[in-house]
Amino acid sequence: MEIVKDLMKMGILVDQEAIDALNNLKDTELTVVVEKTKIERPLVLTPELVSMYLKSTKYEIIKQFESKEAYTIQDIVEQLNKRYDFIQGLLMRKVELSNIVSINKCESGKLTVIGLVKKKEDSGTNDILELEDKTGTLKAVISKDLGKDIKIDDVIAVYGNYNNKLLFGETLRYPDVPLRKAGCSEKETRVSFIINYDFQKQMDIDSEYIIISNCDGLDGVKQRYPRSKVFVIGTDIRSPCLINIDGVVFMIILDIDPLKALKRRYVSIDKTDFLVNTVPDIILTNREIETNYKSISVISKSVEINLKTREINII
């Protein structure tokens, strides 16, 4: 077959059983297998790989962390503006927030202001925040309890009584993720998350996808699991990142509290923002957190996940 010759010119060996399998495919199926083979570049195309490539499972790296070596003041300003615009849009859609006004239009009475936290001062019994939007700044007085988790440059909504150029905050809202139905796939796709393992020891994995974090003995690991799409975090993908696998969105986030990232809808690493602008269904982390947060499964152990049933089995 001419196709086999083309693959071999690319350094991909094709065994005889795979050639027999290719000869029995329809033209559309053959195109799918060839394109997948060119992307994945296996050392040897086997009949098992042909079968796997014919499956309709799909993945998409939605976004992943991109750092910059240097920043100008303009870069930082643009990034803060982008963060503010994104989070303001999320907060504006929250139905529990009432009478939202820009800072330059604040008048005496009950209102809500959405602002970026420029300063946070301890006044003894309360915290005083300096909030900024694109029209100006104001000071908000809030209780210690309300202010305990607030960080500089967070974008928040504060509701309270405005009087004498002070906003006396009564409630505070972060953008947070919405409560929604757990996302599932229409297919019985399985994803294995392997963390803190030495692959010099044999591990039987039959999942369509394998995501590996902080593991030893990775030489040749992809060749050992030729029927799986293997992602090694730090090599193939960077943390944090968002990946859609057959309609289920994974967020991979290491060394950062994932619940705080969901609540704030961003993380900042080395002065670089990663906006959580797609709500994940499953979070994979190396922090010791195992929970279900607003239908989002947070996983920190080696497991296999069935994306159709959302069944999780510890490996």
N, C-alpha and C positions, 0 to 999 in steps of 0.2 A: 504493500500500500504506500502511496506517495506520502500520506500523512505520517506514517511510521518513520519514513526516511527523514521527514522534516523534524520530527521530535528527536530522532537520534542525532541529527546535526546540532541540536540544542544541548546535547549531552545527556538526554533522557533515554535510558534503556527501556525497551518494551519487550516483556516476556511473551512467549508464544501463546499462552492462554489468554493474555490481554489482547493480542492480535486477533485471535479467534472471536473474542467478545466484541471487538471493534467492527469486525466484518459483519456481525449480526445486528448492528445498530441502524436505526433510521438516520437519514441525513441530519435532521434536527438534533437528535440525540448525540450523534458523532460530533457535531459542532460544539455542543455543550461540554463534552468530555475533553475535546482538544483545547478549548479556551481555558477550562479549569486547569488542565495539565500545564499549559504555558504559564499560568499565574503561579501555581503552587510549586512547579519545578521539582517533582520527586526524582530521586536517583533512578528508581525503576517504576515503570507503570505496570501495575499488576491488575488482575481481574477484580480484586477487592477494591482497588482505587477507582477503576472504571465504574463499579457499582456505586461507590460513594459519591463520585462526581455527578452521577445521574440523579441523585437525590436533589430535591428542589430547595434544600435548606440554604438560606442566604444570611450573610452578615454584612454590616456596614459600620465602619468606625465613624461615628457621628462627629466627634471632636476629641482631641487630646491636648494635654498641656504643652504649650509652646513658650519657652522662656526666651528672654532677650539678654544679650551680654551687657548692654548699656542703655540708660534711659536719659532722655532730656526732660526738662521741666514740662515742656509741652506734651511729651508722651504721658507723663504722670497725670496731668490735667485731663487729657483726653480719656485716659483709662477711668478716672474717677467719674467723669461725665457719663461715660458709657455704662458704668456700674449703676450710677444714680438713675439714668433713664430706664434701664432694664428693671430695676427693683421698684421704682416709682410706678411703672406700668403694672407690675404684679399687685402692689398695694392698692392701687386705684380700683382694682376689680374686686376687692374684698367687700362683701355686702355689709359686714358689721361696722365698717368705718363710715361715719356720718359727717356731713358738713366739712369736706376736705377743701382747704383753701391754701393758696400760696402765701408765703411769709409776708410779702408786701401788702397783702389784703386782709391781714388779721385785724379783727375788731373785737371789742369786749363781748364775752359770751363763750358758749361751748363751741369748740371747733376741733378739727384734726389737721395736723401739719405733718407732711412727709419731708424728712430732711436727712442730710448726711451729718453724722456726728463729728464735729470738728474738735470739740474739747469735752472733757468730763472731769468735773471738780467735786471734791468732797466738801460739803458744807456742814458736816457734823451729823445732823439727823437725816439729811437728804443728799441727793446728788444733783448737781446742776449741769445740764447739758447745753452746749452751744450747737444749735442745729442750723444747717445751711441748705437752701435750695437755690435755684437759679435767679431768684428775685431778691434775696437778702439773707439775713441771719436773725435768730432770736435765741433767748435763753429759756430753757424748760426746766422746771423744778419737779423732780420725781422722787419717789421713795427709794430707799436703799434696796428694797426687795425687787422693785421694778428694774432698777439699774444694774443689778449684780452681774449680768452677762453681757452688758453692752461694751463694745470695743470701738475705739476710734476708727472712723471711716465706715462704720456700719450705716446702712440706710434703713430707717425705721419710721413708723407712723406713731405719733403721740396724740392722744385725745385728752382734752381737759378744758379747764376754764382759763380764758385769756383775759388778763387785766393788768394795766400799768406796764405794758411791754414785757410781761412775763406769762409763760404758759405753765399753769399748774397741772401737771400730768396726772391723769387718773387711770388710764389704761395705755398699754404700749403693744404694738404689733410688729412682728417681723414678717417678711414676705412668705416664708415657709412653703412647704409643698401642700397641695390640697389633699383632702381625704377622698379616695376614689377606689374603684374596684381593682382588685389585683390583676395585673396584666398577664395573659397566658398566650401561648402559641396554638395555632391550629394543628401543629405537627408534634410528633413525639420526639422532638429534638432533645438530646441530653448534653448538658454542659458540666464538665468536671472542673472544680477549682482545687488546685493542689498547692498547699502552702507549707513551708518549712519541712521539706522532704528531701532525702538523698536518693536521687534516681540511679545511683549505683546499685541500689536494691531494686529488684524487679517489682513493678506494680502493674496489675492487670487493669487496663482502662479501655472501655469500649464505647466511650462517648464520641459524639460527632465533633465536639469542641473541648479543648483542654486549655485552661488558663493557669499559668504557673507563676508563683510568687515566692521569692526568697528560697530557692531550692538549690541543692548541690548536685553534682554529677550530671550536668545538662548536655555534655558532649554527645551528639548523636541522638538526642531525645526525640527529635522530630522523625528521624528514620525509624525509631522504635514504635512509633504510633502513626504509621502511614495512612491509616483510615481516618485520622482525626486532624482537624485544623488546630494547630498548637500556637498559642500566644504566650511568649515569655515576657512578663512585665519588666520593663527596663531595656529590653532588646527589640521586641516587635511592637510594643505599645508602651506609652508613657503614662504614668499616674499623675494626676487624675485623668480619666478618660470616660467617654460614653460610647457604648457599642450596642447596636441593635442586632439581635440574633433571632431571626424568624419572628419578628414582631414583639419581642421582649427586650426591654432596654436595661442594660447592665451599666452601673457606674462602678468603676474600679478606682478606689481612693485609698492610698497607703499613708501611714504616719500622720493622719489628720482625723479628728473626730468626725465621722460621717454624719452624725445627727446634727451637729452644729453647721455643717456644710448645707444640709437640707433646710435647716431653719433660716439661715442667712441667704441661701441661694447663690453663694459664691465662696471661693476660698482664694487667698492671696499667698503666693509662694514666691519668695525672692522678688517682691514688688510687682509680681505678675498675677493678674486676675484670671481665674477660671470660673466663668459664670455657669451655674447649673440651670441652663435655659431649656433643658429637656428633663422632664421628671422621670427618674428611673423606676423600674419595677423591682430590681434586685441590686443590692450593693455588696461588693466584695472588698473586704478590708483586712488589714493586719492588726487592727486594734481589737482588743478582746471585748467585742460587742456582738451579741447574738440576740436579735429582737425583731419584731415586726412593727414598723413605724408607719402608720397611715397606709397600710397594705403594701409597704415596701419591705421586702425581706433583707435583713442585714446579716451577712454571713462572714465569719472569720475563721472557719475550720475547713479542712479538706472534705469536700462533699461532691456528690453528683446530683444535679438538678434536672428533673423532667420538666421541660418548659410548657408542656400541655397541661399537666396535672399540678404543677408547682410542688410536686413531692420532692423532698430533700433527703438523701441518704448519705450518712457519714461514711467516708472512705477510711 
